[in-house]
Amino acid sequence: MNIENVDESQIDEFYINIGKNVKRLREEKGLTQLQLSQALNFKSVGLVSQAELYLKKQHFNLKHLYLISLVLECDMSDFFLVNTQAK
């Protein structure tokens, strides 16, 4: 695939999928957004809550995903799975 053929909606779907997977994995571990935010030393829950929903195009970066994978004890590749039972 030529990257010139990738439109913004495909990028949006990519970030939405990652957010859904973070939420699913977080909930499977029984953590709230606040607990995850605190484990990541974030000052508020804003980034986690917005990035899980891709609200205002807020998304997790690679550093966030790496740290989240440590907290949730999962593989980073789990965030990129497609067609999971994410809510």
C-alpha positions as CSV (number, residue, x, y, z in Angstrom):
1,M,0.0,0.0,0.0
2,N,1.2,3.4,-0.9
3,I,1.0,5.8,2.1
4,E,-0.4,8.5,-0.2
5,N,-3.5,6.4,-0.3
6,V,-4.0,6.5,3.5
7,D,-6.6,9.0,4.5
8,E,-7.1,10.7,7.9
9,S,-10.1,8.4,8.7
10,Q,-7.8,5.4,8.6
11,I,-5.4,7.0,11.1
12,D,-8.4,7.9,13.3
13,E,-9.6,4.3,13.2
14,F,-6.1,3.1,14.2
15,Y,-6.0,5.4,17.3
16,I,-9.6,4.5,18.2
17,N,-8.7,0.8,18.1
18,I,-5.7,1.3,20.3
19,G,-7.8,3.2,22.8
20,K,-10.4,0.4,22.9
21,N,-7.7,-2.2,23.5
22,V,-6.2,-0.1,26.3
23,K,-9.7,0.2,27.9
24,R,-10.4,-3.6,27.5
25,L,-7.0,-4.6,29.0
26,R,-7.4,-2.1,31.8
27,E,-10.8,-3.4,32.7
28,E,-9.7,-7.0,32.5
29,K,-7.1,-6.1,35.1
30,G,-9.8,-4.5,37.2
31,L,-8.3,-1.0,37.1
32,T,-10.1,2.3,36.9
33,Q,-8.9,5.1,34.7
34,L,-7.9,6.9,37.8
35,Q,-5.8,3.9,39.1
36,L,-4.1,3.6,35.7
37,S,-3.4,7.3,35.6
38,Q,-1.9,7.2,39.1
39,A,0.3,4.2,38.2
40,L,1.6,6.2,35.3
41,N,2.3,9.2,37.5
42,F,-0.1,11.4,35.5
43,K,-1.4,14.4,37.4
44,S,-5.0,13.7,36.3
45,V,-7.2,11.1,34.6
46,G,-7.7,13.4,31.5
47,L,-5.2,11.8,29.1
48,V,-6.3,8.2,29.8
49,S,-10.0,9.0,29.6
50,Q,-9.6,11.1,26.4
51,A,-7.2,8.7,24.7
52,E,-9.3,5.7,25.4
53,L,-12.1,7.4,23.5
54,Y,-9.9,9.3,21.1
55,L,-11.7,12.4,22.3
56,K,-10.5,15.6,20.7
57,K,-8.0,13.4,18.8
58,Q,-6.1,12.7,22.0
59,H,-4.2,9.5,21.7
60,F,-1.5,7.4,23.5
61,N,2.1,7.8,22.2
62,L,4.7,5.0,22.2
63,K,6.0,6.0,25.7
64,H,2.5,5.9,27.1
65,L,1.8,2.4,25.6
66,Y,5.1,1.1,26.8
67,L,4.4,2.2,30.4
68,I,0.8,1.0,30.2
69,S,2.0,-2.4,29.1
70,L,4.2,-2.6,32.2
71,V,1.4,-1.6,34.5
72,L,-1.1,-4.0,32.8
73,E,1.5,-6.7,32.5
74,C,0.7,-7.2,28.8
75,D,2.6,-7.2,25.5
76,M,2.6,-3.9,23.6
77,S,1.3,-5.8,20.6
78,D,-2.0,-6.4,22.5
79,F,-2.8,-2.7,21.9
80,F,-2.7,-3.2,18.1
81,L,-5.1,-6.2,17.9
82,V,-8.0,-5.6,15.6
83,N,-11.5,-7.1,16.0
84,T,-11.3,-7.7,19.7
85,Q,-14.3,-7.7,22.0
86,A,-13.4,-4.1,22.9
87,K,-16.3,-2.0,24.1
